[in-house]
């Protein structure tokens, strides 16, 4: 079970989390998010500490961003994945891929996030199959994620696609056992964020460590 810790913007906290057995670290490039990465200091720090993150994959989170911004951020932050959390179309992803194919720019894989509520039609994911490496199912909110609210996980039984997915939305330390009981072959991992925070952008490292131990026992 893979674990992504999202919404990071503090160098000391990032360094501490990288020492744990997490698989992905998420950086939010959405200005309206309280966890948004701002300024050049963190970019410089990430560049200077590339070796620290060789095992942990870097994920950039974007919401309806300009394609040029995606290309630049993947290069500047050495991103491994681009997580699309807005209304980005399959054609949008293909246009980015065409830029990568025609240049020597650093490439990344796509994670497409879908906001889930009782009315969500999982057939919407079909158009992204073969384009995105992972899907992410999050609670539908106006904030594009980070709400700390969990959706009804029974809805996941409606997903019939082959693309593996990350489960997100209000996951807390005490949910490890419930997650392990989910019998869904496509469940690749979980995405944790606001319920593990000391403050926006800074995670409680000990709480994350306890969650990892419970999830993987």
C-alpha positions in Angstrom: 0.0 0.0 0.0 1.6 3.2 -1.2 1.4 6.4 0.8 1.4 10.0 -0.5 1.8 12.9 1.9 0.5 16.0 0.2 0.6 19.7 0.8 4.2 20.1 1.9 6.0 23.5 2.0 8.4 23.4 4.9 12.0 22.2 4.2 12.7 20.8 7.7 9.3 18.9 7.7 9.9 17.6 4.2 13.3 16.3 5.2 11.9 14.5 8.3 9.1 12.9 6.3 11.5 11.7 3.6 13.2 9.6 6.3 10.0 7.6 6.7 8.7 4.9 4.3 6.5 7.3 2.3 6.3 6.8 -1.4 5.2 10.2 -2.7 5.5 13.8 -1.5 3.0 16.3 -2.8 3.7 20.0 -3.6 0.7 22.2 -4.3 1.0 24.9 -7.0 -2.5 26.4 -6.6 -2.4 29.9 -5.3 -5.8 29.6 -3.5 -4.6 26.7 -1.3 -3.2 27.5 2.2 -0.5 24.9 1.4 0.6 26.6 -1.8 4.4 26.6 -2.5 5.5 30.3 -2.6 8.8 31.9 -3.2 12.2 30.8 -4.6 13.6 29.5 -1.3 11.9 26.1 -1.3 12.7 25.6 -5.0 16.4 26.2 -4.3 16.3 23.9 -1.3 14.7 21.1 -3.3 17.2 21.4 -6.0 20.1 21.3 -3.5 18.6 18.2 -1.8 17.8 16.1 -4.7 19.6 13.1 -3.3 17.4 13.1 -0.3 14.4 12.4 -2.4 15.7 9.7 -4.8 13.4 7.1 -3.3 10.4 9.4 -2.7 8.6 10.5 -5.9 7.7 14.2 -6.2 4.2 15.1 -7.2 3.1 18.6 -8.3 -0.6 19.4 -7.7 -2.2 21.8 -10.2 -5.7 23.2 -10.7 -6.5 24.3 -14.3 -3.0 25.6 -14.7 -1.6 26.9 -18.0 0.4 24.3 -19.9 3.5 26.4 -19.8 3.3 26.4 -16.0 3.1 22.7 -15.9 6.2 22.3 -18.2 8.2 24.8 -16.1 7.3 23.3 -12.7 8.1 19.8 -13.8 11.6 21.0 -14.9 12.3 23.4 -12.0 11.1 21.1 -9.2 12.2 17.8 -10.8 8.6 16.4 -10.6 7.9 12.8 -11.2 4.1 13.2 -11.4 1.7 15.9 -12.3 -1.6 15.7 -10.3 -4.4 17.5 -12.1 -7.1 18.5 -9.6 -9.3 20.7 -11.8 -11.4 20.2 -14.9 -8.4 19.3 -17.1 -9.5 17.3 -20.2 -7.8 14.2 -21.8 -6.8 16.5 -24.6 -5.1 18.8 -22.2 -2.9 15.9 -21.0 -2.2 14.9 -24.6 -1.1 18.4 -25.5 1.4 18.4 -22.6 2.7 14.9 -23.7 3.2 16.3 -27.3 5.4 19.0 -25.9 7.5 16.4 -24.0 7.7 14.2 -27.1 9.1 17.0 -29.2 11.7 18.3 -26.7 14.3 17.3 -24.2 12.2 18.7 -21.3 11.9 16.6 -18.2 8.8 14.4 -18.4 6.4 13.3 -15.7 3.4 11.0 -15.4 -0.2 12.1 -14.8 -2.4 11.6 -11.8 -6.0 12.7 -12.5 -8.1 13.6 -9.5 -11.8 13.2 -9.5 -14.2 14.8 -6.9 -16.5 12.1 -5.6 -20.0 12.4 -4.1 -23.1 10.3 -4.2 -23.8 11.4 -7.8 -20.4 10.8 -9.2 -20.3 8.7 -12.4 -17.1 6.6 -12.4 -17.5 6.2 -16.2 -16.0 9.7 -16.4 -12.6 8.1 -15.8 -12.7 6.0 -18.9 -11.6 8.9 -21.2 -8.3 9.2 -19.2 -7.4 5.5 -19.2 -4.1 5.0 -21.0 -3.2 8.7 -20.5 -2.9 8.8 -16.7 -0.8 6.4 -14.7 -3.0 6.9 -11.6 -6.4 8.2 -10.6 -7.1 9.9 -7.3 -10.6 9.8 -5.8 -11.2 12.7 -3.4 -14.2 14.2 -1.6 -16.1 16.7 -3.7 -15.7 20.2 -2.3 -15.4 23.7 -3.6 -11.8 23.9 -2.4 -10.3 21.3 -4.9 -9.2 19.1 -2.0 -7.7 19.5 1.5 -11.1 19.7 3.1 -10.5 17.0 5.7 -13.9 15.5 4.8 -14.3 11.8 3.9 -16.7 10.6 1.2 -18.6 7.3 1.4 -16.0 4.6 0.5 -18.7 2.2 -0.5 -19.0 4.2 -3.7 -15.6 2.9 -4.8 -17.2 -0.4 -5.5 -18.7 1.2 -8.6 -15.3 1.8 -10.1 -14.7 -0.8 -12.8 -11.7 0.6 -14.6 -8.2 -0.9 -14.7 -6.2 2.2 -13.9 -5.0 2.0 -10.2 -6.0 4.8 -7.9 -5.1 6.7 -4.7 -7.7 7.1 -2.1 -7.9 10.6 -0.6 -10.3 12.9 1.4 -10.3 13.2 5.2 -8.1 10.2 5.9 -7.0 10.1 9.5 -4.7 8.0 11.6 -7.5 5.8 12.9 -8.6 4.8 9.4 -5.7 2.4 8.8 -7.7 -0.7 9.7 -10.7 0.4 7.6 -8.4 1.0 4.6 -6.8 -2.4 4.9 -10.3 -4.0 4.9 -11.2 -2.4 1.5 -11.3 -5.3 -1.0 -10.6 -3.3 -4.2 -7.9 -4.6 -6.5 -7.3 -1.2 -8.1 -6.5 0.5 -4.8 -2.9 1.4 -5.2 -2.4 3.7 -2.1 -3.7 6.6 0.0 -3.1 10.3 -0.1 -3.0 12.0 3.4 -3.0 15.7 4.1 -5.0 18.0 6.3 -5.8 15.5 9.2 -2.1 15.0 9.7 -1.2 18.6 10.0 0.3 20.8 12.8 -0.6 23.7 10.6 -1.2 24.1 6.8 1.8 22.8 5.0 3.5 21.1 8.0 2.7 17.5 9.0 2.9 15.8 12.4 5.8 13.4 11.6 5.1 11.1 14.5 1.4 10.8 13.5 2.4 10.0 10.0 4.9 7.4 11.2 2.2 5.7 13.4 -0.2 5.6 10.5 2.4 4.0 8.2 3.1 1.3 10.8 -0.7 0.6 11.3 -1.4 0.5 7.6 1.5 -1.8 6.8 1.3 -4.2 9.7 
